[in-house]
């Protein structure tokens, strides 16, 4: 395509650039080498070219730059700088097209650069960049002048930086001198304090020396006193040994006397045991004779059976001597002792024990567990066992009670506490009756009738042990 062929709205600008190029260089002159561009000028040329690349037609952009033209503006000049610089050097037509658009965007400054009359106040880098692209007459001198101006600015910046660093060093030196003066004052104060402390330490050392001498003198006196006391202690130890030997002799005499006393006591105990055996034998033969004389047949029912069969409560007077038989104790060990008595009768407040020991179960499971455990106690001891539950009517479907265990339910209008008291009153005076209940009213009531009240915990522990 000819350089003067118009292809867009900037054709006139391209013609002026071509004319200026023709006017500045003779066609027959050999091409001169590209000048060495200062770095700021090169960067500005690349930035101007990158800015106008998207505005060129696709066929006007060289093939190496078509991919660069699609970059974002901030990446176009940074990533495509080598390719843009190479195309501007190698492709004059591409440079002319770029120049036309750049000059159009530059306005009056671009016109002035093309005419070779750039204002003195203009940025030398911008003037050099426009001169490189448009290449008017004397454009190399403009670039050299721009380079000189850039170097001068760089030198000025270096000089300014040197001046600033010198001022900073001077400021730091002044600050260091001030700090040194302050530190010197602190050191002088510290030296005075150290001297004062040294004087105090010397005085303390003198006092400690005097104290040491006094302590050594006291130590000598204490050593002498210790030697005296050791002599006294040795004499006291000798006296104590003599007294100990005398005490051992008296102890041997006492042991001999105690041996004689034990022999005498053994003989006396043998006599007492013979008397006791004779008394028990007499009582046993008297009981056998009394049973033969009264001709009593073995009974089929016990007093508690009559209470169970009776419907109404018929309280009787408390038997004589009942108060002497009552015990006030909740000791679990007492249960075993009481059950070991001959013909003992164990009466249990059923729900009072089960709800305390295994209340998380249903009532049926509570009754079954308690009755089963009481059957074991009855089998082990051979005692009579009665368990009483609250209930207006007898509960049907109960499993058969174990041998030796009687299961009773209170009737309508009657509580288990009242039934327990009737059972206790029905027993003859002298028979050991044990009532297990943690109810204070039950315990007080049966105690008045001569029974032994125990807490529910004593039975629960006995069942856990079985």
HELIX and SHEET records of a PDB file:
HELIX    1   1 UNK A   11  UNK A   24  1                                  14    
HELIX    2   2 UNK A   39  UNK A   53  1                                  15    
HELIX    3   3 UNK A   58  UNK A   60  5                                   3    
HELIX    4   4 UNK A   63  UNK A   69  1                                   7    
HELIX    5   5 UNK A   73  UNK A   79  1                                   7    
HELIX    6   6 UNK A   81  UNK A   90  1                                  10    
HELIX    7   7 UNK A   92  UNK A  106  1                                  15    
HELIX    8   8 UNK A  108  UNK A  115  1                                   8    
HELIX    9   9 UNK A  124  UNK A  134  1                                  11    
HELIX   10  10 UNK A  139  UNK A  294  1                                 156    
HELIX   11  11 UNK A  303  UNK A  309  1                                   7    
HELIX   12  12 UNK A  322  UNK A  325  1                                   4    
HELIX   13  13 UNK A  333  UNK A  339  1                                   7    
HELIX   14  14 UNK A  350  UNK A  358  1                                   9    
HELIX   15  15 UNK A  363  UNK A  381  1                                  19    
HELIX   16  16 UNK A  416  UNK A  426  1                                  11    
HELIX   17  17 UNK A  440  UNK A  448  1                                   9    
HELIX   18  18 UNK A  456  UNK A  465  1                                  10    
SHEET    1   A 6 UNK A 327  UNK A 328  0                                        
SHEET    2   A 6 UNK A 452  UNK A 454  1                                        
SHEET    3   A 6 UNK A 433  UNK A 436  1                                        
SHEET    4   A 6 UNK A 345  UNK A 349  1                                        
SHEET    5   A 6 UNK A 384  UNK A 389  1                                        
SHEET    6   A 6 UNK A 405  UNK A 409  1                                        
END                                                                             
